[in-house]
Structures are given as structure tokens and as C-alpha cells.
Amino acid sequence: MKSNTNQEEQVWKLLSANGVLRTREALADGIHHETLQRMVKKGLITRLTRGQYIASEHELTEKVSLAVVSKHVPDGVICLL
């Protein structure tokens, strides 16, 4: 198992690559769910909804909302009228 520091570094890599991190993606990369919980308690990341996180310094905009929806329904189509 990776150390806490290594796991937190991996979380930052995934967040910088994807913007929104799903618990499923973190677990697949060997990051324990308690690492995510600990980072939320420290104020480093923000839990948007069940199983989805962003960096705390990231501004919550409509783009983040679209990213969250697209993570929930990966094969869905978003229509902006």
C-alpha cells in the first residue's frame, strides 16, 4: 500500500489531469478512500457529491457542474440550449 504522502500526491495528479476525481478512479489507482476523507477534513479537496471531489481552491462554476454530470453519466449527451 502507498504511504499517505504518496497517495495525496497521486490524488493531486489525478485532479490536475481530470479536474473532477471519482472515488472509483482513486481506488483503481491504489488510493484508499480514507485518504480522500482525510484530505476533505484538511480542506485540501471538496466533496461535490457522493464519490466526486475537486481541489478546494477550484472555483465552483457551471463548468464544474457539467463535469460532475458527465462523470455521473459518461455516455450521456448534454444539450445546451
C-alpha positions as CSV (number, residue, x, y, z in Angstrom):
1,M,0.0,0.0,0.0
2,K,1.2,3.5,-0.8
3,S,2.1,5.9,2.1
4,N,-0.3,8.7,2.9
5,T,2.0,11.3,1.3
6,N,2.3,9.3,-1.9
7,Q,-1.4,8.8,-2.0
8,E,-2.1,12.5,-1.6
9,E,0.4,13.3,-4.4
10,Q,-1.4,10.8,-6.6
11,V,-4.7,12.5,-5.8
12,W,-3.2,15.8,-6.9
13,K,-2.0,14.2,-10.2
14,L,-5.4,12.8,-10.9
15,L,-7.2,16.1,-10.1
16,S,-4.8,18.1,-12.3
17,A,-5.4,15.6,-15.2
18,N,-9.2,15.3,-14.8
19,G,-10.4,18.2,-12.8
20,V,-13.0,16.1,-11.0
21,L,-11.9,12.9,-9.2
22,R,-14.2,10.0,-8.7
23,T,-13.7,7.6,-5.7
24,R,-13.7,4.7,-8.2
25,E,-10.8,6.2,-10.1
26,A,-8.9,6.8,-6.9
27,L,-9.4,3.3,-5.7
28,A,-8.3,1.9,-9.1
29,D,-5.0,3.8,-8.6
30,G,-4.4,2.3,-5.2
31,I,-5.6,5.4,-3.2
32,H,-7.5,4.5,-0.1
33,H,-10.9,6.1,0.5
34,E,-9.7,7.3,3.9
35,T,-7.0,9.4,2.1
36,L,-9.8,11.3,0.4
37,Q,-11.7,11.7,3.6
38,R,-8.6,13.0,5.4
39,M,-7.9,15.5,2.5
40,V,-11.5,16.8,2.8
41,K,-11.1,17.3,6.6
42,K,-7.8,19.2,6.0
43,G,-9.7,21.4,3.5
44,L,-7.4,20.3,0.6
45,I,-10.2,18.9,-1.6
46,T,-14.0,19.5,-1.7
47,R,-16.6,16.7,-1.9
48,L,-19.0,17.8,-4.6
49,T,-21.4,14.9,-4.4
50,R,-21.2,11.2,-3.4
51,G,-17.9,9.9,-4.8
52,Q,-16.8,13.1,-6.6
53,Y,-14.1,15.6,-5.5
54,I,-12.3,18.7,-6.7
55,A,-9.4,20.7,-5.4
56,S,-10.7,23.2,-2.8
57,E,-9.1,26.2,-4.5
58,H,-11.1,25.4,-7.6
59,E,-13.9,27.8,-8.2
60,L,-17.4,26.2,-8.4
61,T,-18.8,27.2,-11.8
62,E,-21.2,25.9,-14.3
63,K,-18.3,24.1,-16.0
64,V,-17.8,22.1,-12.8
65,S,-21.5,21.2,-12.8
66,L,-21.2,19.9,-16.4
67,A,-18.1,17.9,-15.4
68,V,-20.0,16.3,-12.5
69,V,-22.9,15.4,-14.7
70,S,-20.6,13.9,-17.3
71,K,-18.9,11.8,-14.7
72,H,-22.2,10.5,-13.4
73,V,-23.4,9.7,-17.0
74,P,-20.3,9.1,-19.0
75,D,-22.1,8.1,-22.2
76,G,-24.8,10.8,-21.9
77,V,-25.4,13.7,-24.1
78,I,-25.5,17.3,-22.7
79,C,-27.7,19.7,-24.7
80,L,-27.1,23.4,-24.1
81,L,-30.0,25.3,-25.4
